[in-house]
């Protein structure tokens, strides 16, 4: 059997594991709840939906963002779990290369994340059609960035999973790195006028900022023009954010493969 066929078996097996686990449905439920809250609370709190379809589309990216972060829960135990549960003693004795095994796990996790992202964007598209009768082309750009961001987050999680003793530790470290550490550094760099496009927290913001930026977002609520001018720093461009995601994608996955391939079970 070729390595390609073995890769397909690993992907199929790991993907079925994701489908059977409750975490997939929990993440899906959270993403759906987030979009539902936006659809319900916005017209209640401000007497109707925003005037601009771009503003509403940006608000509804909260669902896809939660879907993307599901990558953390899919990949937290991908590598660390094999060492923590000692299942690697059986798994590694099979005639399959480790790089094939880790790649299959990664692709299975990415397929699961993709399904979540697509599902939440279907909700966005349907909601915008019902409310505004149109869907901006920028929604396609946002979806593409969400897919790339999901791959980057998955790679970062794989990296922490490869160096962690347990799957829970890998999951927590990744969430802290993305939400806390990267977020704090981003705030400091932005406040001091320094570029921060290379931070993964900033790259996640591009999923919603693709809809015209902060000025267009606030303008959809009837706010004054030039709202974004109150900030004296430059928001990363979409190209910069995409390039940053690619860096995390390649380095995170590459390092996780290298580290996991040299890690000992005992």
C-alpha positions in Angstrom: 0.0 0.0 0.0 1.4 3.4 -1.0 1.9 6.3 1.5 -0.9 8.2 -0.4 -3.4 5.4 0.3 -2.2 5.3 4.0 -2.7 9.0 4.2 -6.3 8.6 3.0 -7.0 6.0 5.7 -5.6 8.3 8.4 -7.7 11.2 7.2 -10.8 9.1 7.1 -10.3 7.6 10.5 -9.4 10.9 12.2 -12.3 12.7 10.5 -14.7 10.1 11.8 -13.3 10.6 15.3 -14.1 14.3 15.0 -17.6 13.6 13.8 -18.3 11.3 16.7 -16.9 13.6 19.4 -19.2 16.0 21.2 -16.7 18.9 20.8 -17.6 19.3 17.1 -21.3 19.8 17.9 -20.5 22.0 20.9 -18.4 24.3 18.7 -21.1 24.3 16.0 -23.7 25.2 18.7 -21.6 28.1 20.0 -21.0 29.5 16.5 -24.7 29.2 15.7 -25.6 30.9 19.0 -23.2 33.7 18.3 -24.8 34.5 14.9 -28.3 34.1 16.4 -27.5 36.6 19.1 -26.3 39.1 16.5 -29.5 38.6 14.4 -31.7 39.0 17.5 -30.0 41.7 19.6 -29.0 44.2 16.9 -32.5 45.2 15.8 -33.7 45.1 19.5 -30.9 47.3 20.8 -30.8 49.9 18.0 -34.3 49.8 16.5 -33.5 47.9 13.3 -30.5 46.5 11.4 -27.6 48.6 10.2 -28.2 50.7 7.1 -25.1 49.1 5.4 -25.1 45.4 4.4 -21.3 45.6 4.9 -21.7 46.4 8.5 -24.1 43.6 9.1 -21.8 41.2 7.3 -18.9 42.3 9.5 -21.0 41.7 12.6 -21.9 38.2 11.5 -18.3 37.1 11.2 -18.4 36.3 14.9 -19.9 32.9 14.0 -17.1 32.0 11.5 -14.5 33.2 14.0 -15.7 30.8 16.7 -15.8 28.1 14.0 -12.1 28.8 13.2 -11.1 28.6 16.8 -12.6 25.1 16.8 -9.3 24.2 15.2 -7.7 24.5 18.6 -10.0 21.8 20.1 -9.6 19.5 17.0 -5.8 19.6 17.1 -5.0 19.9 20.8 -4.7 16.2 21.2 -3.6 15.3 17.7 0.1 14.7 18.8 0.2 15.2 22.5 -2.7 12.7 23.0 -0.7 9.9 21.4 2.0 10.4 24.0 -0.2 11.1 26.9 -2.5 8.1 26.4 0.5 5.9 25.3 -1.5 4.9 22.2 1.6 5.7 20.2 3.1 2.4 21.3 0.5 0.7 19.1 0.2 3.4 16.5 3.9 3.9 15.8 4.5 0.2 15.3 2.3 0.2 12.2 4.1 0.4 8.8 3.3 4.1 8.3 5.6 7.1 8.3 5.1 9.6 11.1 4.9 12.4 8.6 2.0 10.6 6.9 0.3 10.1 10.2 0.7 13.8 11.3 -0.3 15.1 7.9 -3.4 12.9 7.9 -4.4 14.2 11.3 -3.8 17.8 10.2 -5.9 17.4 7.1 -8.7 15.7 9.0 -8.8 18.5 11.4 -8.8 21.1 8.6 -11.7 19.3 6.9 -13.7 19.5 10.1 -12.9 23.2 10.5 -13.8 23.9 6.9 -17.2 22.3 7.4 -17.9 24.5 10.4 -16.7 27.6 8.5 -18.8 26.9 5.4 -21.9 26.2 7.6 -21.6 29.5 9.4 -21.1 31.4 6.1 -24.2 29.8 4.7 -26.0 31.3 7.7 -24.5 34.7 6.9 -25.4 34.5 3.2 -29.0 33.5 3.9 -29.4 36.1 6.6 -28.1 38.9 4.4 -30.3 37.9 1.5 -33.4 37.9 3.7 -32.6 41.2 5.4 -31.0 43.2 2.6 -31.7 41.2 -0.6 -28.0 41.1 -1.5 -24.7 39.6 -0.5 -21.5 41.7 -0.9 -18.7 40.2 -2.9 -16.5 40.8 0.1 -18.2 37.9 1.9 -16.2 35.6 -0.4 -13.0 37.4 0.5 -13.9 37.0 4.2 -14.6 33.3 3.7 -11.2 32.8 2.0 -9.4 34.6 4.9 -11.3 32.5 7.4 -10.2 29.3 5.7 -6.6 30.5 5.7 -6.8 31.6 9.3 -8.2 28.2 10.3 -5.2 26.5 8.7 -2.9 28.9 10.6 -4.6 28.3 13.9 -4.5 24.5 13.3 -0.7 24.7 12.6 -0.1 26.7 15.7 -2.1 24.2 17.8 -0.1 21.3 16.2 3.1 23.0 17.3 2.0 23.3 20.9 0.6 19.8 20.8 4.0 18.5 19.7 5.8 20.0 22.7 3.1 19.5 25.3 2.9 16.6 27.7 -0.9 16.5 27.5 -3.7 17.5 25.1 -5.4 19.8 27.6 -2.1 21.7 28.1 -1.7 22.1 24.3 -5.3 23.4 24.0 -4.9 25.9 26.9 -1.5 27.1 25.8 -2.8 27.7 22.2 -5.8 29.7 23.4 -3.7 31.8 25.8 -1.2 32.4 23.0 -3.8 33.6 20.5 -6.2 35.4 22.8 -4.1 36.7 25.7 -0.4 37.0 24.8 -0.9 37.9 21.1 -3.8 40.2 22.0 -1.9 42.1 24.7 1.2 42.5 22.5 -1.1 43.7 19.6 -2.7 46.4 21.9 0.7 47.6 23.0 2.2 47.8 19.5 -0.9 49.5 18.2 -0.9 52.1 21.0 2.8 52.8 20.4 2.4 53.1 16.7 4.3 50.0 15.7 3.3 47.4 13.1 1.6 44.3 14.4 0.5 42.5 11.2 2.6 39.5 12.2 0.5 38.7 15.3 -2.0 35.9 14.9 -4.7 37.9 16.8 -4.4 40.7 14.3 -4.7 38.4 11.4 -8.0 37.1 12.8 -9.4 40.6 12.8 -9.0 40.7 9.0 -11.9 38.3 8.6 -14.2 41.2 9.5 -12.1 44.2 8.4 -12.3 43.0 4.8 -15.8 44.7 4.7 -14.4 48.2 4.3 -12.5 48.7 7.5 -13.4 50.6 10.7 -14.9 53.6 9.0 -17.3 51.6 6.9 -18.2 49.5 9.9 -19.1 52.5 12.0 -20.8 54.3 9.1 -23.2 51.5 8.9 -24.6 52.5 12.2 -25.0 56.1 11.1 -21.9 57.2 13.0 -19.8 60.1 11.9 -17.3 59.7 9.0 -13.7 59.4 9.8 -14.3 57.5 13.1 -11.2 55.5 12.4 -9.1 58.7 12.4 -9.3 58.8 16.1 -6.8 56.0 16.1 -3.2 57.1 15.2 -2.1 53.7 14.0 -2.4 51.8 10.8 -4.6 48.7 10.7 -2.8 45.9 8.9 -3.8 45.4 5.2 -5.5 42.3 4.1 -2.4 41.3 2.1 -0.2 41.7 5.3 -2.6 39.6 7.3 -2.8 36.9 4.7 1.0 36.8 4.5 1.2 36.5 8.3 -1.2 33.6 8.3 0.9 31.8 5.7 3.9 32.2 7.9 2.1 30.6 10.9 0.7 27.9 8.7 4.1 26.8 7.3 6.2 27.3 10.3 3.7 25.8 12.8 3.1 22.7 10.8 6.8 22.3 9.8 8.0 22.6 13.3 5.4 20.3 14.7 6.3 17.6 12.2 10.0 18.0 13.0 9.6 17.9 16.8 7.0 15.1 16.8 9.3 13.0 14.6 12.1 13.2 17.2 10.0 12.9 20.3 10.3 9.7 22.3 7.3 7.9 23.9 9.0 7.0 27.1 
